[in-house]
């Protein structure tokens, strides 16, 4: 009898142990502490509110596949922040980027002009509009760093959820770029149109950016061909008559310059020579032109490295965006999405 009871007890123990054994062997160790949801967790204050920005989806044209993805607004913003700014940046800088990215797409949706994108889409996933990466792409890009990086992105999205930047009761054109030359640019000095909230401000934080300064060398004949000009090579390299900066912008970039027998805007030279910025200087060395640039990007709006520098000094996202975008307010996107 004792032997039978012993056998029954063993069977019971085995039956109780089997489910947990199956979970261990087939499920593997729990990863709940490593991963976060693919979409931002909504704050409790908004969880029971059917706001327009949560219902709204963005039709994103995926250039690589040629397909259109319908992406929830906040998930789209998360994908843009991930694609446009290093996740290692300070959270307050990431929040600033989230505000700018959300403002950009809301402004685009409000204007309802999608003539520059393929049919049935509202925006592309490239620098033509805003770089957008989906969760699969982020996992591939970040690898083992995915968990902590996406957590920072989601924090930035959650803490700015549904908020955009406005000026005179309208969403702003929230332009941004990587690195300044020490100043941002007045909008009219680059695009020709004066926009009151896109004013030049000092950005001393950008000097630590790896793209702050760069030197490139272009063969003289190639430079002449690209600029469609003819340069009379001087007898001395100290003779700078072949290239003269005629004027500078409020942001200290080249406004107008004469190279050879032609005059250009700094922006035009940047585009023709594919330079990092319109803050440049040139020197002739034999049959080559050495070009030194400062900054990376058009220089209008928010400097991403500048935003990170401000955040490192303890500035909050609201302080950062109102510094780079003069006179703006932070408001709910629901006012504009309807």
Beta strands, then each sheet from edge to edge (+ up, - down):
strand 1: 57-62
strand 2: 67-72
strand 3: 123-124
strand 4: 163-167
strand 5: 170-171
strand 6: 176-177
strand 7: 213-219
strand 8: 243-248
strand 9: 254-259
strand 10: 262-265
strand 11: 280-285
strand 12: 288-294
strand 13: 302-303
strand 14: 329-332
sheet 1: 2+ 1- 3-
sheet 2: 5+ 4- 14+
sheet 3: 6+ 13+
sheet 4: 7+ 12- 11+
sheet 5: 8+ 9- 10+
end
